Amino acid sequence: MSALVWIALVSLIVWLWLLLGQGFFWRTDQRLPPRADLATWPDVAVVVPARDEAEVLPLSLPSLLAQDYPGRAEIFLVDDGSSDGTGALARSLADRHGGLPLSVVSPGEPEAGWTGKLWALRHGIALARARGPEYLLLTDADIAHAPDGLRELVAAARGGGYDLVSQMARLRVASGWERMIVPAFVYFFAQLYPFRWINAARPRATAAAGGCVLLRTGAAERAGVPDAVRHAVIDDVSVARAVRRSGGRVWLGLADRVDSVRPYPRLADLWRMVSRSAYAQLRHNPLLLLGTVAGLALVYLAPPLTCLAGLAVGSAGAAWAGGLAWLVMSGTYLPMLRYYRQPLVLAPALPFTALLYLLMTVDSAVQHYRGRGAAWKGRTYARPGATPEPSRAEGAPEQSRPEASPEQY
């Protein structure tokens, strides 16, 4: 057999294995587990790190203020050095909409060894712990929640005995580039971290989605969160792993009514979203980068290329094997397109999207070696090994004290 046929066959075998052996990652039925009817509802603190979020805050913060939660809940918004009036806007939104009490705090610039989001979470969690809540809802400033969202999360955590319950928010899909790239983003994430493997009685993977994480306060303290993961760029996966390492139970699934309102209308916007952390996901390892590029080429690019090349040169084996691999690939993408309510005709275009992700990953590595890796909203983070560590002993989280007293509304 020719090399072309061999490549097509290997790609087909890989896709048959992915179809059946990778935790059925392509299915979209992992939603909130059964919820319990609670006689009493535990106290919850909602912590929202926010940096230059004035554009999206009017679409997201009112949904938190309006939570219909039977127990005691309050919101702590941490203004992480914003230059666009995020803190002032949050106060005015609270005045206008009412609802849950809101506290706003500005902790100042992160100390060495901390990423900005985790620094903000550190101060927000410290404020929240002073109120003694049983649960912390860690949610991003661009996430809008249904009115009963907090109630559903707490009921699911209590009902399943989970220490961490996370929902992957439905990202905005409006522009042409969003339709092409966003569903694939979640598809690739699920392929890397199959939700069934995460949620199994004997888990084989661990991850969370940082936009919506309900975390038991006691589990956070046992895991040393956020201090134990203070340098993590991919903070959601790091938090989930810390919780599981400390003996906690983790659940992750797709959301029905938790939505990201942040727009990514241009390819450049989506490119920055992916490339800022892609190389960090590979632990800044050149060998892992080479393996990832080769794997993406074999799994996603080889099927259409060998199919078309086989047709062009008259190789029936390459055409059939490549075409069947392409068909299986497209079939696994259909459930995610349905979840995002997108045209199913986009499924065969997944190899093109994968090519874009391959280029974004390479660009992420290039930017890292140019000293511009993991850049976000005016900050650039070095690789973890290059950051100075605090002098205190690992595993003994320090209680943080915000530099400014919060203002409550």
C-alpha positions in Angstrom: 0.0 0.0 0.0 1.1 3.5 -0.6 2.0 6.0 2.1 -1.2 7.9 1.2 -3.3 4.8 2.0 -1.4 4.1 5.2 -2.0 7.7 6.5 -5.7 7.5 5.6 -6.1 4.1 7.4 -4.2 5.3 10.5 -6.4 8.4 10.7 -9.6 6.2 10.3 -8.4 3.9 13.1 -7.8 6.9 15.4 -11.3 8.2 14.7 -12.9 4.9 15.4 -11.1 4.8 18.7 -12.1 8.4 19.5 -15.7 7.6 18.6 -15.9 4.7 21.1 -13.0 4.9 23.4 -12.6 8.5 24.5 -15.4 8.7 27.0 -18.1 9.4 24.3 -16.7 13.0 24.5 -18.9 14.0 21.5 -22.2 13.6 23.3 -23.7 16.6 24.9 -25.9 15.0 27.6 -23.8 15.7 30.6 -26.1 18.3 32.3 -26.7 19.2 35.9 -27.1 16.0 38.0 -30.3 15.3 39.9 -31.1 18.1 42.3 -32.2 17.5 45.9 -35.2 19.1 47.6 -33.6 21.0 50.5 -35.4 21.8 53.8 -32.8 24.5 54.5 -30.6 26.3 52.0 -26.9 27.0 52.9 -25.3 30.4 52.7 -23.6 31.2 49.5 -21.1 33.9 48.5 -20.7 34.9 44.9 -17.2 36.0 43.9 -16.8 37.9 40.6 -13.2 38.9 39.5 -13.5 41.8 37.0 -10.9 43.7 35.0 -12.1 46.3 32.5 -15.5 44.7 32.1 -17.7 47.8 31.7 -18.8 46.6 28.3 -20.3 43.3 29.5 -21.2 44.0 33.1 -24.7 45.6 32.3 -25.6 42.3 30.7 -24.2 40.0 33.4 -24.3 41.5 36.8 -28.1 42.2 36.9 -28.6 38.4 36.4 -26.6 37.8 39.6 -28.4 40.5 41.5 -31.7 39.0 40.5 -31.0 35.4 41.7 -34.0 33.8 43.3 -32.2 31.9 46.0 -34.1 30.7 49.1 -31.1 31.0 51.4 -28.7 33.8 52.2 -26.5 34.9 49.3 -24.4 38.0 48.6 -22.0 39.1 45.8 -18.4 40.2 46.1 -17.1 41.9 43.0 -13.3 42.4 42.9 -12.3 45.2 40.6 -8.9 44.1 39.5 -7.2 47.3 38.5 -9.8 48.3 35.9 -9.3 51.5 33.9 -12.8 51.7 32.4 -14.9 52.4 35.6 -15.9 48.7 36.2 -16.2 49.2 40.0 -18.3 52.4 39.7 -20.5 50.8 37.1 -21.1 47.8 39.4 -22.2 50.1 42.2 -24.6 51.9 39.9 -26.1 48.7 38.6 -26.7 47.5 42.2 -28.4 50.8 43.0 -30.6 50.6 40.0 -31.5 46.9 40.1 -31.4 46.0 43.8 -31.6 42.3 44.7 -28.7 40.5 46.4 -26.3 42.7 48.4 -23.2 43.6 46.5 -19.7 44.5 47.9 -17.0 46.0 45.7 -13.3 45.8 46.5 -10.1 46.8 44.8 -7.1 44.8 46.0 -4.3 46.5 44.1 -1.8 44.9 41.7 -1.0 41.2 42.1 2.0 40.1 44.1 4.8 38.3 42.3 3.8 34.7 41.5 0.1 35.4 41.1 -2.0 35.7 38.0 -4.5 38.6 38.1 -7.7 36.6 38.2 -6.4 34.3 41.0 -5.2 37.4 42.9 -8.7 38.9 42.6 -10.3 35.6 43.7 -8.0 35.4 46.7 -9.3 38.7 48.0 -12.9 38.0 47.1 -12.8 34.6 48.8 -11.1 36.1 51.9 -14.0 38.6 52.2 -16.6 35.9 51.6 -15.1 33.6 54.2 -15.6 36.2 56.9 -19.3 35.7 56.4 -19.0 32.0 56.9 -20.8 30.7 53.7 -21.0 27.0 53.0 -20.5 27.5 49.3 -18.6 29.9 47.0 -19.9 30.6 43.5 -16.9 31.7 41.4 -18.1 33.2 38.2 -16.7 35.5 35.5 -17.9 39.0 34.9 -19.1 38.1 31.4 -21.4 35.3 32.6 -25.2 35.7 32.8 -27.1 33.3 35.0 -30.8 32.3 34.8 -32.8 33.5 37.9 -32.8 30.0 39.5 -29.2 29.2 38.5 -27.8 29.5 42.0 -30.6 27.4 43.5 -30.0 24.7 40.8 -26.3 24.6 41.4 -26.6 24.3 45.2 -29.3 21.6 44.9 -27.2 19.6 42.5 -24.1 19.9 44.8 -26.0 18.8 47.8 -27.9 16.1 46.0 -24.8 14.5 44.6 -22.5 15.2 47.5 -20.1 17.2 45.2 -17.5 19.6 46.5 -17.2 21.3 43.1 -19.9 21.6 40.5 -19.0 23.5 37.3 -21.0 24.3 34.2 -19.5 25.2 30.9 -21.3 28.4 29.9 -22.8 28.5 26.5 -20.5 30.9 24.6 -21.9 33.6 22.3 -22.3 32.5 18.7 -23.5 35.4 16.5 -20.8 36.3 13.9 -19.6 34.1 11.2 -16.2 33.5 12.9 -18.0 32.7 16.2 -20.0 30.1 14.4 -16.9 28.6 12.9 -14.7 28.5 16.0 -16.8 28.6 19.2 -18.6 25.3 19.0 -15.3 23.7 18.1 -13.6 25.2 21.1 -16.0 23.4 23.5 -15.8 20.2 21.3 -12.0 20.2 21.6 -12.2 20.8 25.3 -14.5 17.9 25.8 -12.2 15.7 23.7 -9.3 16.6 25.9 -11.4 16.3 29.2 -14.3 13.9 28.5 -17.1 15.0 30.9 -18.1 11.3 31.5 -14.6 10.6 32.7 -14.6 13.6 35.0 -18.0 12.7 36.5 -17.5 8.9 36.8 -17.4 7.2 40.2 -13.7 6.4 39.4 -12.7 9.5 37.5 -10.1 9.3 34.7 -9.9 13.1 34.1 -10.3 16.3 36.0 -11.3 19.8 34.8 -13.7 22.6 35.5 -15.0 25.6 33.5 -14.0 28.8 35.2 -17.0 30.8 34.2 -19.3 29.0 36.6 -17.8 27.0 39.6 -19.7 26.3 42.7 -17.2 25.3 45.4 -17.7 24.1 48.9 -15.8 26.5 51.2 -14.4 23.6 53.3 -13.1 21.9 50.1 -11.5 25.2 49.0 -9.7 25.4 52.4 -8.5 21.8 52.3 -7.2 22.2 48.7 -5.5 25.5 49.6 -7.5 27.3 46.8 -6.6 29.8 45.4 -3.1 30.0 47.0 -2.1 26.5 45.8 -2.7 27.4 42.2 -1.7 31.1 42.3 0.4 31.0 39.2 -2.0 29.0 37.0 -2.9 30.6 33.7 -5.5 27.8 33.1 -7.0 28.4 36.5 -10.2 26.4 36.2 -8.5 23.1 35.5 -5.9 23.8 38.2 -8.6 24.5 40.8 -10.5 21.3 39.9 -7.3 19.2 40.2 -6.4 20.8 43.6 -9.9 20.0 44.9 -9.7 16.4 43.7 -6.2 15.9 45.0 -7.5 16.9 48.4 -10.2 14.2 48.3 -13.0 16.3 46.9 -15.7 15.2 44.4 -15.9 17.1 41.1 -18.6 17.4 38.5 -18.5 19.2 35.1 -21.2 19.5 32.4 -22.7 21.7 29.8 -25.0 24.5 30.8 -28.5 25.1 29.7 -29.1 28.7 31.0 -25.6 30.0 31.9 -24.4 32.1 29.0 -21.3 34.1 28.2 -22.2 37.6 26.9 -18.7 38.5 25.7 -18.6 39.1 22.0 -15.8 37.8 19.8 -17.0 39.1 16.4 -13.6 39.1 14.6 -11.1 36.3 14.0 -8.5 38.4 15.8 -10.6 38.4 19.0 -11.0 34.6 18.9 -7.4 34.1 18.0 -6.3 36.1 21.1 -8.7 34.1 23.3 -7.2 30.8 22.3 -3.6 31.6 21.8 -3.1 33.4 25.1 -3.2 30.0 27.0 -2.7 27.3 24.4 1.0 26.9 25.0 0.4 27.0 28.8 -1.9 24.0 28.3 1.1 22.2 26.8 3.2 23.2 29.9 5.4 25.3 27.6 7.0 22.1 26.4 8.4 22.2 22.8 8.1 18.4 22.5 4.4 18.5 23.5 3.9 21.2 20.9 5.4 19.1 18.2 3.3 16.2 19.2 0.2 18.3 19.3 0.8 19.7 15.8 1.5 16.2 14.4 -1.6 14.9 16.2 -3.9 17.6 14.9 -2.5 17.1 11.4 -3.1 13.3 11.5 -6.5 13.4 13.2 -8.1 16.4 11.6 -6.3 17.4 8.4 -5.3 13.9 7.0 -8.9 12.7 6.5 -10.0 15.3 3.9 -6.6 15.6 2.4 -6.1 11.9 1.8 -9.7 11.6 0.6 -9.3 14.4 -2.0 -5.8 13.3 -2.9 -7.0 9.7 -3.4 -9.7 10.9 -5.7 -7.2 13.0 -7.6 -4.6 10.2 -8.2 -7.1 7.3 -8.5 -6.3 5.7 -5.1 -9.6 4.1 -4.1 -8.1 2.9 -0.7 -7.0 6.4 0.3 -10.3 8.0 -0.9 -12.4 5.5 1.0 -10.4 5.4 4.2 -9.9 9.2 4.3 -13.6 9.8 3.4 -14.8 7.5 6.1 -12.6 9.1 8.7 -13.9 12.5 7.6 -17.5 11.2 7.9 -16.9 9.8 11.4 -15.3 13.1 12.4 -18.2 15.1 11.1 -20.7 12.9 12.8 -19.1 13.4 16.2 -19.3 17.1 15.7 -23.1 17.2 15.0 -24.2 17.0 18.7 -22.2 20.1 19.5 -23.5 22.0 16.6 -27.1 21.1 17.7 -26.3 22.2 21.2 -25.2 25.6 19.8 -28.2 25.7 17.4 -25.9 26.0 14.4 -26.4 24.7 10.9 -25.3 21.0 10.6 -23.6 21.7 7.3 -20.8 23.2 9.3 -19.7 19.7 10.4 -17.5 18.8 7.4 -15.7 22.1 7.8 -14.2 21.0 11.2 -10.8 20.3 9.6 -10.5 23.9 8.6 -11.4 25.0 12.1 -8.8 22.5 13.4 -6.2 24.1 11.1 -6.9 27.5 12.7 -6.5 26.0 16.2 -3.2 24.5 15.1 -2.0 27.9 13.9 -3.2 29.5 17.1 -1.3 27.0 19.2 1.9 27.6 17.2 1.4 31.3 17.5 0.9 30.9 21.3 4.3 29.2 21.5 5.9 31.9 19.3 4.5 34.7 21.5 5.7 32.9 24.6 9.3 32.7 23.4 9.1 36.4 22.4 8.2 37.2 26.0 4.6 38.0 25.1 2.9 34.7 26.1 -0.2 34.4 28.2 -1.0 38.1 27.7 -4.4 39.3 28.8 -5.8 42.8 29.4 -2.4 44.4 29.7 -0.7 41.7 31.7 1.8 39.1 30.5 2.5 36.1 32.7 5.8 34.2 32.7 5.9 30.4 32.8 5.3 29.1 36.3 8.9 28.0 36.9 10.1 31.5 36.2 7.9 33.2 38.8 9.2 33.9 42.3 7.4 32.0 45.0 6.2 33.4 48.3 8.3 32.5 51.2 5.6 30.8 53.2 5.4 27.0 53.2 3.4 25.3 50.5 0.1 24.0 51.6 -0.5 26.6 54.3 -2.7 29.2 52.6 -2.3 32.6 54.0 -5.5 34.6 54.9 -5.6 37.6 52.7 -6.6 41.1 53.9 -7.9 43.4 51.2 -6.2 46.7 51.0 -9.4 48.6 50.9 -12.6 48.0 52.8 -15.5 46.9 50.6 -18.4 49.1 49.8 -21.7 47.3 50.2 -25.0 48.0 48.4 
